[in-house]
């Protein structure tokens, strides 16, 4: 499985190696940049080391079970321990059709990953950019038209609507390149957590409508507010 980093590999003889928060995502740029910036920020609680790994979505209509094979490979590579945490980030946009085609729902797939593979799955609906939007806006701040377009996330002006909207609401309307800037998003992390929790539905394994569960790992990584 292709991975950009092997820094995580922990020789088994080292007994006091630090805790790892392993975040595996399909996105190779946006998620990596965001979590690396969080790791470098003053609000990171430094209770372990953040490492972002790349996972590959099965090509075409390939079986999603391939993702679970990658999860197990990551755990082998890092000499995974019970004190470590493995979090998988998935988008509804990229995975829903594939899961349904192979007889899975997000609920059943998430449950299998959690119970059989020890991985916690975080879903953003429609995509990771929803998490970034919540840094800058409450869902209730968006118009009915914006929310409808966001859920569909069809392309406008050559971009998925979530990326277009993010560019429009970014301070100064400077656009959004897919590479989140720390100066724009990191100061609003706590607001994003509140905004995401506000629209989360208790008992749901993932957001059935607009929302993002990424707040669950971010909340583990940041200092508690005084």
N, C-alpha and C positions, 0 to 999 in steps of 0.2 A: 504494500500500500504506500503510495507516495506521501511523504511528509517532509516539510521544509526544515524541521528541527529535530535533533536527537539529544538536545540538552537535557531532556528529562531522564534519560537512561540512568538508573541508579544501581550501582554494583550491589549485589545482595549482601556482601560482607559489611557494608556500611550500615550500621544499626541506627545511627542518630540522624539520618538524612531528613531534611525538612518535609513538611506536608506539601502536597501538590494539589492545586485546583486545576484540573485538566479540563479545558473547554474545547470541544470538538465541533467544528462547524463546516458547512459546505462552502461558505464564502471565504475566499482566500485573502481578501483585502480589507473589507469594511470591519468585520468582526475582530480580525487580528489587530488592526490599528486601534480600534476602540478599547479593547481590553489591555493592550500594551500601554496605551495612554493612561488608563485607570491605574495600572500597576505602577506607573511612574509618578502618580499624583500624590498630593499630601493627604487625600482622603482614604487611600488604600490602607487597610488595617495591618498589613504585613504579618498575618497569621499563617502564611504559607507562601508558596510561589505559584504565580499564575503562568500557565503554559497553554497557548492556543494551538491546536492541531487541526489539520485539514482532513476532512472526510469527503469521500467521493459519492455522489448520488449515482446509483446504478444507471448506466447509459440506456437510452431508449426506454423500453418498458421492462427493464431488468428487475429481478426480484429484490424487494427491499431488505430481504434477509441478508443481503450482501453488506448492508450497513452494520448489522449486528456482528458480522464477522470482523469488520474493521474495529468495532468497539473492543472485541476480545483481543485483537492484535495489539491495539494501543496498550491495553492492560498488561500484556506480556512484555511489551517493549520497555515499559517503565517499572517493571517489578512492582506492580500495583499493590498497595497495602490498604488495610481496612481504614486507616486514618486519612487516606487520600479521598478526593471527591472527583468523579467524572461526570461532566455535564455535556449533553448533546443539544445543539441548537438547530432547530428545523423550522422551515417556513411552510405555511399552508400552501402558498403558491407553487412551490416546487415538489411537494410530496403528496398532496391529497389524491390526485388522480392515480399516481403510481401505487399508493397503498390500496386504494379501492380496487384497482385492476387485479391485485393479487389477494383479494379477500380480507384485507385488513381495514380497520378504522384507525384513526389516530389513537383512540382510547385503547384498543387491543394492542397496538404496536408499542405504545408507551408503557403499558403494563408489562409486556414481555421484556422490554429493555430494562425496566426497573427490577423485576423479580428475577429474571434469568441471567442478566448481564451486569446488574449492579450499577447501571447508568441512569442518571436522572435526565429526563428529556424536557426541554423548554421549547415551546412553540410560539412563534409570532404569527399573527394573522393580520395582514396577508404576508408580511415579510419582515426582516430585521429592521428595516427603516421605520416600522411602526414604533419600535422601541425608541428610536432616535426622535421621532416626532413628539413622543410623550415627554421629552426633555424640555420642549419649547411650548407645547400646548396641551391643555386638558382635552380629552375627547369631546367634551361638551362645548369647547370653544369653536369647534369646526362646524361648518354649515351642514345641513342635511345633504346637499349636493356633494360637498367634499367627502363626507363619510360614505356615501353611496359609491362614488368613484374610487375611493381608497379601498373599499372592500373588494371591488372588482379588479382593481389594480391593472387596468388595461393601459396600453401605451398611448401617451399624448406627446406630440412633438418629439417622438423618437425615444421617450423615456417611460418606464413604468410610472403610473401616476404617483405612487408613494414617493419616488425620488423627485418628481416634479414638484409635488406639494412641499416636500422638505426644503427644496430650494427657495420656494416662495415664502416660507415662514422663517427662514434663517435670517437673523438680524442683518439689516442692510440689503436683504434680498440678493445676496451674492451668489446664489445658486448652490448646487450640491453636486460634487464630483464623484461621490461614492467613497471618498476618503474623509471621514469625520474629523473635524479639527478640535483638538483638546480645549482650546480657548472658548469654543462655542458650547460644547456639550458637557464637559466635566463639571463646570460650576453648577449645572442643573441636575446632577445625578439624583440628589435626594428628592427633588421635585418629580422626576421621572418615576421613582419608586412609588411615591404617593399617588401619582396619576394612574399608574398601571394597576395598583391595588384597588383603586377606586372603581375600576371597571371590571375587575376580575369577578367571576361568578363562583361562589363557594361550591365545592364538590366537583367542578369541572376539571378534567385532567389537562385541558388546553382551551384557549379562547375559541369559542364557537363563532364569535363575531369579532369585531375589531378589538385588538388587544395584544399584549405580549407578556409572556411568563419570564422574560429575561431578568426581570426585577428580582427573581428568587435567588439567582447566583450573585447578582450585583450587591444585593443586601448582605450576602455572606462575606463580601470582599471589602466593604467600606466600613469606616469607623462609625460608631453609633453617635448620633447627634446629641449634643448636650442639652 
